[in-house]
Amino acid sequence: MTQVSITAEPRSEFGKGAARRIRRAGKIPAVIYGHDQDVRHVALPGHELTQALRKVGLILDVELEGKHILVAPRDVQRDPVRRILEHVDLVIVTLAEAKAFTDAADAAVVAAEVEQAEASAMGTGAPEAAEAATEAEGTEESADESAADADADAATAEADADATDASADA
């Protein structure tokens, strides 16, 4: 389980101006919700959160006002041009849900690695298979060309024989 501890500050200001002030201070506005609890608006440290979100199967242990809350990222909003974090939605999870979530993420990573390994293994055999196919096609073309040449030679020889017989009759 990839679990990262991070400290959050509660926020009471909302709206575009407040969000911009939070981001200017190096923090990211976020919302924590789920499990029939009230929605909590928080500000998280920007650099720590950005680094944490790079991990697969992430569970955040958020410390808010002395309490620890296990959360998983539900939605991450980024600036489309600069790719910086603008806002994060975090959903509260239980320990059992966190374990299941990270196990599923680990299984997905393993499956992706196996698929990539198979693709690279197939990729290494491709040139040999292509060469063999090209050689086989070349052999078939050579056989077709030889048969065509033989037919042409036979037709020429037959025409010569007919011409010789015609000149002998005359």
C-alpha positions in Angstrom: 0.0 0.0 0.0 1.4 3.4 -1.0 0.5 5.6 1.9 1.8 9.2 2.2 1.3 11.4 5.3 0.4 15.0 4.6 -0.7 17.9 6.8 -3.8 19.9 5.8 -5.0 23.3 6.9 -8.7 24.0 7.1 -9.9 26.9 4.9 -12.8 29.2 5.3 -12.5 31.3 2.2 -14.1 30.1 -1.0 -14.2 31.2 -4.6 -11.8 32.0 -7.4 -10.0 34.8 -5.5 -9.5 32.7 -2.4 -8.2 29.7 -4.5 -5.7 31.9 -6.2 -4.4 33.3 -2.9 -4.0 29.7 -1.7 -2.1 28.6 -4.8 0.1 31.7 -4.6 1.1 30.7 -1.1 2.2 27.3 -2.5 -0.8 25.3 -1.4 -3.5 23.5 -3.3 -7.2 23.8 -2.4 -8.9 20.5 -1.8 -12.2 19.0 -0.6 -12.5 15.9 1.7 -15.8 14.1 1.7 -17.4 10.7 2.1 -18.7 8.1 4.6 -21.6 10.4 5.6 -19.3 13.0 7.0 -19.5 16.8 6.4 -17.6 18.2 3.5 -14.3 19.7 4.7 -12.5 22.3 2.7 -8.7 22.2 3.2 -5.5 23.5 1.8 -2.7 21.0 1.1 1.1 21.7 0.6 1.5 21.9 -3.2 4.9 20.3 -3.7 4.2 17.4 -1.3 0.8 16.7 -2.9 2.3 16.9 -6.5 5.0 14.3 -5.6 2.5 12.1 -3.8 0.0 12.0 -6.7 2.7 10.5 -9.0 2.5 7.2 -7.0 0.1 4.4 -8.2 -2.5 3.3 -5.7 -2.0 6.3 -3.5 -3.7 6.6 -0.1 -3.1 9.9 1.8 -3.0 10.0 5.6 -4.2 13.6 6.0 -3.6 15.2 9.4 -6.3 17.8 9.9 -6.7 19.6 13.3 -5.0 16.8 15.1 -7.0 14.0 13.5 -5.7 11.5 10.9 -8.0 10.8 8.0 -7.4 8.2 5.3 -8.3 9.5 1.9 -7.9 8.5 -1.8 -7.8 11.0 -4.7 -11.1 11.0 -6.5 -10.6 13.9 -8.9 -7.5 15.9 -9.8 -7.9 19.2 -11.7 -4.8 20.5 -13.5 -4.2 23.7 -15.6 -4.4 22.5 -19.2 -1.3 24.5 -20.3 1.0 24.6 -17.3 -0.1 21.2 -15.9 0.0 22.4 -12.3 -2.5 21.2 -9.8 -5.5 23.5 -9.4 -7.8 21.5 -7.1 -8.1 18.0 -5.6 -11.2 16.0 -4.5 -10.3 13.5 -1.8 -12.8 10.8 -0.7 -12.6 9.3 2.8 -11.8 5.5 2.8 -11.7 2.9 5.6 -8.6 0.8 6.2 -10.2 -2.2 4.4 -11.1 -0.1 1.4 -7.6 1.4 1.3 -6.1 -2.1 1.3 -8.5 -3.3 -1.5 -7.8 -0.1 -3.5 -4.0 -0.5 -3.3 -4.2 -4.3 -4.1 -6.2 -3.5 -7.2 -3.7 -0.8 -8.3 -0.8 -3.2 -7.7 -2.5 -5.9 -9.8 -3.0 -3.4 -12.6 0.6 -2.4 -12.5 1.7 -6.0 -12.7 -0.7 -6.7 -15.6 0.7 -3.7 -17.5 4.3 -4.8 -16.9 3.4 -8.3 -18.2 1.7 -6.9 -21.3 4.7 -4.6 -21.9 7.1 -7.5 -21.6 5.1 -9.6 -24.0 4.9 -6.8 -26.5 8.7 -6.2 -26.3 9.3 -9.9 -26.7 7.1 -10.0 -29.8 8.8 -6.9 -31.0 12.2 -8.6 -30.9 11.0 -11.5 -33.0 9.3 -9.4 -35.6 12.4 -8.7 -37.9 13.2 -12.4 -38.1 9.7 -13.2 -39.0 9.6 -10.4 -41.5 12.8 -11.6 -43.1 11.5 -15.2 -43.3 8.3 -14.0 -44.9 10.2 -11.8 -47.4 12.4 -14.8 -48.3 9.4 -17.0 -48.8 7.7 -14.4 -50.9 10.9 -14.0 -52.9 11.1 -17.8 -53.5 7.5 -17.9 -54.7 8.1 -14.9 -57.0 11.3 -16.6 -58.3 9.4 -19.8 -59.0 6.6 -17.9 -60.8 9.1 -16.0 -62.9 10.9 -19.2 -63.8 7.7 -20.8 -64.8 6.8 -17.8 -66.9 10.2 -17.8 -68.5 9.9 -21.5 -69.3 6.5 -20.9 -70.9 7.9 -18.1 -73.0 10.9 -20.2 -74.1 8.6 -23.0 -75.1 6.3 -20.7 -77.0 9.4 -19.2 -78.8 10.7 -22.6 -79.6 7.3 -23.7 -80.9 7.0 -20.6 -83.1 10.5 -21.2 -84.5 9.6 -24.8 -85.3 6.4 -23.7 -87.0 8.4 -21.1 -89.0 11.0 -23.7 -90.0 8.2 -26.1 -91.1 6.5 -23.4 -93.1 9.8 -22.4 -94.9 10.5 -26.0 -95.6 7.1 -26.5 -97.2 7.6 -23.5 -99.5 
